[in-house]
Every structure is written in structure tokens, then in C-alpha cells.
Amino acid sequence: MQCCTEAMQGSNNRVMLHNMSNRQERVHFGTLERDAVGYAKRKREEEQQETQEAGTSRISNIDLDMIEEVVDEAEDAELRSETLESRRMAMQEFERKRIARAIAVPTDDEKVKLALRKHGHPICLFGEDAGDRRSRLRYILSKIAMEGGQIDEQADKEKGGTGSDDEDEEFFTEGSQELLKARRDIAGFSLGQAQKRIERQGEEFKVPLVEVRQRRQELVAKLKNYANMGSQVGDDRPLSRGIFSPDSQHLLTASWTGHIKLWSIPDCQPIRTYRGHTDRVGGLSFHPQAGSQGEETADFASGAADSQILLWSMGKEAPVGKLEGHASRVVHVHHHPCGKYLGSASYDGSWRLWDLTTQTELLLQEGHSRELFALRFQCDGSLAATGGLDGIGRVWDLRSGRSIMSLQGHAKEIFGIDWSPNGFQVATGSADNTVKIFDLRRIAQVHEIPAHRSIVTDVRFSVHDGGSI
């Protein structure tokens, strides 16, 4: 019992000591210890208050306007860097497209596949045809050229050559006697036409400037008052082209059905349907003396995706002639001003000159790296202008056969081309939504018309004065 009592007392003592240690120290009233504790507490509160005031003063001393200016400058610098980067990438893409237009890609599909395999790319993608493969190879070669790679030797090998310097030399193909005769005929005709044009321009130069301005104002007012005179359903499928006859009494329309229709003007009544093509018709051209040559003479010509050019008389529904030679779609045809010859542009990459009297081919001219889409003869008859899907136009001298000017500047394909009646300006319409005017005297582009929001499929000067497009 005594041992248990001592143990209990020991445990109570330990509990009491623990409780005493947890209790706060008592300070009696009037003692120095209480003043010391109060002083210490006030000291800590004053230090905390001073710290808060110091932090508030440091925050208040910061210039918020300066912070905003720094942030604005950082944002402006970031925007400028992004703008410069986007411009640099756009210029690189423009340069790549320019290089791509100058690259010669094989037309043989097997060679194109071999070239794609050589560069480590698939020879065929899903839904890809031969044209798409050529475009893809052109893109790949242009990227290699942009990175500093060599593609000239590769292009030579793709063409089946040895890559020697002899292949880069100029070459010529001897022309026939018929072509020589046609060149002389065109030269004689163009001299007379040029003389008439210069005399007409001399008379126009004498017109006072006030009268010229008045004529232009009258033309603008007339164009603003244009209204729809009539409307008619042309065909079951889309219409691809429409042209007026030289006397403005008839209208020809071509469609994707392969049919051509003749309409009366201005009541828009169908007169005749011409059937002969088996695929889409894209080219139409009236003879300069259409309607006054008799039923056996061709009044107009047409070209279609069946690679054929058909000659028609306005009085007969069946063709009176056929011109064969193109290897692909014939997109455009145009009569020479003298009426003896016909020009045609095709997807086979060439344009050709035909003798309408003998219905034979006189000239096969290459020079574009891609398909041709447009062709027009100058009013004098001495020059021809062509444009294609390579985005480049060319001016050709029919008297010598030389390419005398390259029309560069479009970023995409050229779909339309035409000559001004002044004889020295050419207009081109492109898929880059612009119309550009080139001057042969300056050998440069002189105007650009960014007036369209989508592709420009064709372009024409007004026939009489050339004052409008």
C-alpha cells in the first residue's frame, strides 16, 4: 500500500508540473515585469506598422504610366517581329513561285514518277492525276532550289539527257516554205495597218484636251447607265465563252456540252445550234469578214477539249473544216487581222499558226513552262501575245518568230490577254485578281488594276478608242 501511494503521488507531481509549465506566467499589478511586457508588445506593433507603411510607400512610388509604356513597347516589338516574319515568309513564297515557273518539268508521267522517287517522295497520292504530279514535282524542285540545291543537272537527267553544256545552247527548227511565205505576207500586211494606225493616232493627237475629257465623261456616264436588255438560258451545262459578230448583229455562245449556239441581237432568240465537238468548247473566234464570204467559207472557228479545231459557216450546222495537231485541250483560238491565218493556244504547252486556205499547220511554237490559256494578235498583225498557267506572258514577232518581250509580274496563272488599239500596250488578267498593263516601248509594266475580288478570267480593250477595258 505504501508503494502504491508513493507511485500515485509521483504521478500527480508530474501532472502538476506539466500543467504549471503550460500556464502563462502571471504578472502582478504594479510590478516591473508587466511594464516590460507591455513595452515589448507596443514595440512589436510599431515595427509592424512601420513595415506596412514602408511597403505602401514603395508601392506608391512606382510610376504606373511608365509600366504601361514598357508593356506597350514590348507588345509593339512583338508585333513588329511577327509582321517582319510574315513579310519574310511571303517574299520567300513569292520567290519560290518565281523559281518554280522557270523550272522545266518532264511531261512524260513515267519520268515524273522516277523523279519523285529519286527525291524520296511518293510517286502517287490519292486522287492525283498526271498534272497534279507534275505540279508536285515542280514544287519539290523549287523548294530544293530555295535551299541552295542544284536542280539543273537533275532536270537534264529527268529529260533523258546527259547534263552536258550542249543541251543549254540555243537551237532552231527549220521552217517550211509555206511558213516563210506566210511571214512575208504578214509583214506586208502589218506595214499597211501600222501606217493607218499611226495616221489615226496623229488625228487623235490633234483633238483638244477639253474634248478628250468630255468624251471620257460621256463614256463613264454611258457605262453607268448600262442595263440588262435580255436574258436567255444558253445551255444545259455552263457557258464557257460568248463573242459578238463583227457587225454586232449576232452572238455566239459555247458550252461544256460541246455545242455552239448562234443568237440574234438584241432579242436573244436562238437561230442555229452547231454540233461537232465531243467535249467542252473553250475557244471561239469570228473571221474579220464573217457573214460576207458565202456558205462554203468559214465564218468562225472553235476549239475544244477534244483537241480539235473546227471551222464553221454561219449558214450550216455541220463544220466545213477541221484542224488537227494539238495533243491536248484547245483553250483559245483567234483569227489574224488579215483573215488568212488562225492562232490557237493549247494545254499541250504550245501555240500554233494555221493556214485557213489550205487548212494546214504552219508553225508550232513552244516557250511556256506550263499550259497555255490565252492568245491574241495585235491590231497590225505583226505581233502575237500569249499567256499561260505559268503566270508569264510573252510577246512574239510573227515576222521573225522571236520572243521579243516577257510579261512578268503576276503571282498566279494568266487567263486573259488583249492588245490595245494603240498597238503598243498589252493587258493581262490573272488568277491573282489583278489586271496589268504592259508597254512595249518601255519594255515594262506601267499600270496595275486591283479592282477584282476574285480571278480575272478574260480582259478586252474597247475596239474603237481603247479608252476602256
Secondary structure as UniProt FT lines:
FT   HELIX           2..22
FT   TURN            29..30
FT   HELIX           32..60
FT   HELIX           64..102
FT   HELIX           109..118
FT   TURN            119..120
FT   TURN            126..127
FT   HELIX           130..146
FT   TURN            147..148
FT   HELIX           152..158
FT   TURN            159..160
FT   HELIX           165..168
FT   HELIX           177..205
FT   HELIX           209..224
FT   STRAND          239..244
FT   TURN            246..247
FT   STRAND          250..255
FT   TURN            256..257
FT   STRAND          259..264
FT   TURN            265..267
FT   STRAND          270..275
FT   STRAND          281..286
FT   TURN            288..291
FT   TURN            295..296
FT   STRAND          300..304
FT   TURN            305..306
FT   STRAND          308..312
FT   TURN            314..315
FT   STRAND          321..324
FT   STRAND          330..335
FT   TURN            337..338
FT   STRAND          341..346
FT   TURN            347..348
FT   STRAND          350..355
FT   TURN            356..359
FT   STRAND          360..366
FT   STRAND          372..377
FT   TURN            379..380
FT   STRAND          383..388
FT   TURN            389..390
FT   STRAND          393..397
FT   TURN            398..400
FT   STRAND          403..407
FT   STRAND          414..419
FT   TURN            421..422
FT   STRAND          425..430
FT   TURN            431..432
FT   STRAND          435..439
FT   TURN            440..443
FT   STRAND          444..449
FT   TURN            463..465
//
